[in-house]
Amino acid sequence: MNYELESYVAEILRDIRERGIEAVREYSRRFDGFDGPFRVSEEEFREAEEVIPEKDREIIERTIKRLWDYHERQKPKDELFIKNGSLYGLIYRPIGRIGIYVPGGKPLPSTLMMVAVPARIAGVKEIAVTIPPKDGKVNPYVLYVAKKLGISEVYKLGGVQAIGAMAYGIGMEKVDKIFGPGNRFVNEAKRQVFGVVGIDSLAGPSEIAVIADGSADKEYVLADLLSQLEHGKDSRAWLLTTSRELAEYCSRDGIEVILCETLEECAKKVNEIAPEHLEIITENPMRIVDLIENAGAIYLGPYTPVPSADYFLGVNHVLPTGGTARFSGVLTVMDFLKPITLAMVSREEFLAERELGLRLAEIEGMELHRRSMEVRK
């Protein structure tokens, strides 16, 4: 734990809670150089659409459709069954209001698509988007994506102040859950507001692992490994291979090469790493899949590079990092839904099975629990 970072972020969040919008404005001036209205106007949405070439609009719309088609299959149906004259099951309800943090720096319209599409499919009605402004403006591609997905609530806000505003309802209505990646300050802010609101995950630097044998095209493999290092200096790339020639070819700065005796050994080491992205480029990649237990996403064969999944395949690119694939997984429609238990018990079943509850209440010393069940006839 970086206690300096923790303390620094905690102080900003405390200040935002206490001073509200004035504190948010102060931090926006300090960190984003912005001192204007936070909410993007309808005119700015119109201007954004006008500057985007028609071909790029088509690209965005086709990408959204691919994402929609893939994620729509994930939406669960209510699960109800009748037993002994009683009704049991789960019903699903969408989260009422979410916030999406879109990082600044390089424009990332794909981030907004990856989060907002499954949210809309789940039935989330209210979506607020925050993004750090650049020269007082929001990237037009991000605004166009927002408009295509029916999102009119976009704010020129970044950093800790954006997370605080969404979590505490400063300058906007409070959200129920926050999604989206960010830098270490944003990550720490999300960690600290968890409990006040829900969060998706704590995203770390991008990672890729590639399992490859002698049949893999060495240029493909190297290009894929280097693609993820493009995200930043903290990104990680591993090559696990049985080919000495491939190992030597891919021995570059930033790439950790692990030469193994067998593909089974490669898979074992991948499970220890638990990478965000895993490519398997071997003669028979499906044979390796059964050996993989820990990975955020698995991409098979020479024509499924990670960047294609980042952008247009339709699968989601919001994935666990930093080894958290050991216990968590890819963002899905389910992340925007709440399963709710439903039960309506018949008198006959209740009376027939009541002794189970009566005795367990006695064991736990919960007399009023027992009375609640015992009073019914």
N, C-alpha and C positions, 0 to 999 in steps of 0.2 A: 504494500500500500504506500502510495506517495502522499505523505501526510501534508506536505506543503500544498500540493494540488488540492487535496481534500479540504484543507482549511481555507484556501483562496476561494474556491467555488462556493463553499458554505457561507462565506461572508457576503458574496454577491447575492446569493439566493435569500439570505436573511434580510439584506437591504431591500431587495425587491418586495419581499413580503411586507416589510414595514412601511416603505415609502411609495410603493405602488408604481404608477405610471411615470412619475418623475424620475425614479431610479432607473426604470427601463430606458427612458429617453437619455439619461446621463451615460449609461453604458453603451447605448447605440451610438452616441456621438463619439465616445472614447474609442470603441473598438471597430465600428463600421464607418465612422466619419459621416454619419447620416443624422439629420435633424428635421426631417419632414414628416408628413403623415405616414403612419405605418401601413395602413391598409391600401392595397393596390386598387386603383379606381377602375371603373368601367372603361374609361377612355384609354387607360394604359393597356387593358386587355385588347381593345380594338387596334391600338397601334402595334401591339405585338403581332397580331394576326396579319396585319398588312405587310410587315417586313419579312415574314417568312415565305420563301419561295414555294410555289405550288407543289413542286416535286417533293420538297421536304415535308409539307403538310401530308402528302400522300404516304410518305415513309412512316410518319408518326401514326397515322390512322391504321395502316396495315399492321404495324407493330402492336398497337393496342388490341386489334382484332385477334392476333395470334395469342397474346397474353390472355385475352378474355376466353377464347375457345379452350385453352388449356386449363385455366383455373375454374371455369364454370363446372367442370366435372368433379371438383372437390367439394362442392356445396352439399352438406349432408341433409338427409330427410329426417323428420322427427321419427324417433324409434319407439313405437308403442306396442305393447302386447298385453293379452288378457290371460290371467292364470287364476284358477279357482274363483272365477267371478269377479276378480279384481283387475284394475287397470294400472299398469306400470310403464315406465319408459323415460326417455329423455326428449325434451323439446329444445330447440335452438333459437336464440334471440340475438340479433346483432348488437354490438356496442353502439351506444347512442351517438357519441361524438368523439372523434379522434383528432389528434394533431400529427402532422407529418413534417419532420425537419428535413429540408433539402440542403445539403452542404453548399457553401459558397465556393470561391475559387473557380475551378473549371465547372461550366454548367453541366448539370446532371439531370436532364429530363427523364432519363431511364429510371432513376431512383424513384421519381414521382409515379411513373407508370407502374413499377413493380409493387408499390405499396397501395396505390389508389385503386388499381383494377380489382384485386381480390377484396378490398374493402367495399367497393361498390357491389360486387357480386354477393357479398355477405349481407348486404342490405343496410350498411352504415349510411345514415342520412346526412349527418353533418361532418364535414371535413375542413379543418383549418390547416393551412400550409404556411410555414415560415421559411424564409430563405434570406441569407445575408445580402443586402443590396450592394451593387457595384456601381460607383458613381451615381448613387441615388436611384438606380433602376434594378429591376428584376429581369433576368435573362428571358428574352421573348419566347424561346422554345419551351421553357418551363411553364410560362403563362399559357401558351397554346395547349399544352398537354392538360393543364388544369381545366381550361375551358372545355376541351373535348370530353373530359370526365365529369363535367357538371360541377366543378369546384369554383366558386366565386370568392371564397374567403382566403386571400393570400396576403401575407404580411411581410414587409421589409424588415425582418428581424433575424439576427443570427446569434450564435454563441450561447452562453449561459443565460443571457437575458431572454432569448427566445424560449428556452426550456422553462424558465421561471414564469414567463407570461402565459404559456399554455397550461402549466401545472396549477398556477394560482388564480388564473382568470384575470390577468392584468391587461387591460386594453382589448380584451376579447372575452368571450365566454369560456369558462374553464373546460378543458377536454377531459375525457375519461381515460384515454390511453395515448401514449406518445410513441410514434414509429419514426425510423429513419436514422442513418448513420451520421457521425460527426467526428470532430477531432477529440483530443483527450479531455478538453474542457467540457465539451458537450456531453461526452460519455459520462464524465464524473457527475455532471449536473443531472443527467437521467438517473444515475444510480442513487443520487441523494433524494430525488423527488419520488422515487418508487415507494408506493404505499399511499402517497397523496393521490397519485395517478398510477396506472399501469404503464409498463414499458415493454417494447418488443424484445430487446436484447442489448448487450453492450458490445457493439461492433469494434473489432480491432483491425490492425493492418491486414491487407489482402494476402491470401496464401494460395499456392498451387503445389500439388504433388503430381508427378507423372510416373506411372508404372509402364515401362516399355521394354520390349525385347529386341532382338536383332532384326525383326521384320519391320520395325518402325522407321519412317522417314526421318532422318536426323534433323533436317531443316524444319519440319513440322514441329518436332519436339522442342527444339531450341527456341523457335518463335513463340511457342505457347508459354514456355517458362519465362522468357523475357517479357511477355505481355503483362504479366501480373506484377512484375517488378516496376512497371511504369507507374503504378499507383503511388509509390513513394519509397523513401529510403528504408522504412521499417517493414516493407513487404517481404514475404518469404517464398522461396521456391526450392522444391526438392525433386531430384530425379532419382528414381529407384529402378535399377536396370540390371539385366543379366548380360548385357552387351558391353564389353570393354571398349569397343570402338565408339559406341554412342556415349559412354561415360567420358571418354577423352574429348570428344567433339563438344560436349555441353559443359565442360569445365570452364566456366566463366565467373567473373565477379558476381556475387549475389546468389549463385546457384549452388546448393548443397547436393553433391553427387554421392549416392550410396550404391556401390557395386555389390550385387547379391549373387549367391550361387543359384538360387531358384526363384521362380515367380512367387511361390508360396512364402519365401522369406521376404520378398518385396511387400507382399500383402500384410505380413505380420508387422513390419516396420511402419507401414502406413497406419495401421490401427493404433500404434503407439503415438504417432504424430497427430492423428485425428484432424486432417486438413480441411480447410474450407472447401476447396475444389480438388477433385481427383480425376485425372484423365487416365484411362487405361488403353494403351495403344499396343496391343499384342496380337498374335495370330488368332487367339480365341479369347476375346475380352470377357465374354459372358462367364467363362470358367472361373475368372478371377473375382467376379462380382460376389459370388457366394462366400468368398473369404473375407470380404470387407465388412467390418462392423462399425467403424467410426469414420465418417466423412459427411460433410455438409451436402455435397452433390457429387454424383459419379457420372462422368461423360465417357462414352465408349467409342472406340474406333478413330480413324484418322480425320474424320470430317465432323467432329463434335468438339472443336476447341472451346475453351472457356469464354473467350470474347463473344462467340456466337450465342452462348447462353446468357451472357451479360446483356445482350441487346435484343435478339430477334427470335430465338427458338420458341419462346413462350413459357419456358420454365422460369422460376423465380430466382433472382440473383441475390436476394437477401438471405444470407447464410451464416451459420455459426463460425466464429473464428477463435484463434488462440487455444485450440484444443477443446473448446466447448461442444464440439460435435460428439463428444463422448456421452453427452446427456441432453442435447438439444438438436433441433433440426431446422430445415428450410421454412421460410415464411409461407403460410398457406391461408386459404379462406377461413380455416378454423381459428386463426389468430384474431379474427374480428368477430367471432361468435362466442356466446356464452351457453354452454350446455346447462339446462335446468332440469332437475329431477321432477318427475310427475308421478303421482300415485293417487289412486282412489280405491280404497280397500273395502271389500264387501263385509257386512256384519258377520257372515259365517266364517270367513277366513280369519278375521280379526279375533273372534272369540276362540277359534280353534288353535291359533298360534300365540295367543296373548301370554301364555305362561313363559315363553322365551324372554319377552321383555320384562315381565314381572320379576323373574329371577335375576336377570342381569342388572336391573335397577337395585335390587337388594344387595348384590355383590358390590356395586359401586357406591352404596350408601345414599342413593338418590330417592328419597321417600316421596317427594312430590312428583317425580317422574313416574314412580309406581302408581301413585294415586290417579294420575291422568289416565292411565290405561285401565286401572281397576274399576273406576267409576262407571265405565261404559258397560251396558247390559244388552 
